[in-house]
Amino acid sequence: MVDLLQLADRVERGEIKALSIKQPYPHHIFHDGKDVENRDWSTRGRGWFIIHAGVSKSELDMDDPAEAAMPRGGVVGMARIVDCVTEMDSRWFFGRYGFVLRDAFPLPLVACRGKLSFFHLEPDTLRAVAQHIRERANG
């Protein structure tokens, strides 16, 4: 069981980094069982990370109202990385490396800029993300 209040405290203290992922992939992580994030680079990092949805529309079908409405340009949720693999029996794996994901959950959009690789968020953004996690924990 995930202790969301403890997780919110860690987020607010800046202990957890973010990673930008283009939509619709964050949506698939939260709602369709996408269990791996494909990358051209590996990571030794394990544990929680904040999912940032980039502003890019390049992966979206903008003629599909559901895809066009997907939140972009900020934090949209969290997940845990439990492994980094080069092979995986998952319909979602197609990369050189795959960050194996668990315990993903969405959050309301917190607008902020993304960066390449794992990155730290600004304190105001971290406070807003932590508040959304606390609200999720309380009901």
N, C-alpha and C positions, 0 to 999 in steps of 0.2 A: 504494500500500500504506500502510495506517495504521500509524504507529509508536505502538503502544499504551503502551509504557513512557514515551515522551515525553508522551503524552496524560495518563497517570496522574500524572506530575510536575506538569503544568499544573493538573490538578484539585486536587491536594493543596495547591498554592500559592494556590488560590482564584481562578484566572484565568478560570474557566468558570462561567457562571451556569446556573441551573435554570429550567425552565418546567413548571408543572403541566398535565397532560392527563388528562382523565377516561378511565377504562377503559370500554369495551374498545379505545379508540383506540391506546394504547401497544402493546397486543398486536397490533393490526393493522399498526402500523409495523414491529414486529420480525418478524412471522410471515406476514403476508399482503400485503406489498408496498405498504402505504399510504405514498405518496410525497409527501404534503402535509399540513400541519397548518393547518386552517381557523381564521381569527380575524376579529374585527370591527375589528382595528387592524393597521396595518402595522409593519414593522421594517426598519431599515437594517442591523441586525446580521447578520453572516455568520460562519459557522464553527461549532465544536462547542458543544453545549449538553447539559445533563444533563436527562433526562426523569424527572419526578416524577409518579407516579400518585396523583391525589387520592383521598380516602376516599369520595367521593360514589358512591352506587349508582344515581344517576338515569339513567345511560345503559346500565346492565346489566340483563339478563334474569336475575333472581335465581332463577328456576325452572330455569334451565339450569346444571347443576353446573359445567360448564367456565367459564362466565362468572362464576358466583358465587365460584369459586376464584382468579380473577385477582388478582394482588398489587395492593394499594392502600395508600395512606398512607405513601409513601416513594419513594425513587429506585429506578427499575426499568431504566434503560439510558441510552444516549447516542445522539445523531445530529448531523449537520451540517446547517445551513441554508445553502443555496447561492443562494437567490433569494427574493424576496417578489413575488408576482404577483397580478393581479386577474382573470386568465383562465388556464386550464390544461386541457389535454386529458388529464385523469385522472379515472377513475371516483370517486376520493376527493375531488375538489375540489367544494365547494359553498358556500364562504364568500365573504365580501366580499374578504378577502385570504387568500392561501395562502403559507405558508412552505414552500418546496420543500426536501425532505429527501433526504439521501444518507448512506450508510455507517452506518446505524442498527444497533445491537446491544444485546441485553438484558443485564442484570446481575441478580444476586440482590437481592432487596429489602433496602434499607437504610432503616429506618423513620425518618421525619422529617416535620415539618409543611411544608405547601406555603404559597404566597402567590400573590397576583395578579401577572400580568406576569412578566418575567424577575426572578429573585431570587438572592441569595447564600445559600449553605448554611453551616451552622456548621462550624467546623474539625474537630470529631470526625466529623461526617458526611462531610466531604470526604476525610478519611483513610480511612474505611471504603470509600467509593466507589473511591478510588485503589487500595486493596488488591485489590478485586475486579477492577479493570482489569488490574493486574499479574498476578493469578492467571490471567486469561483469556489474557494475552500468553504466559505460561509453560506453557500447555497445557491 
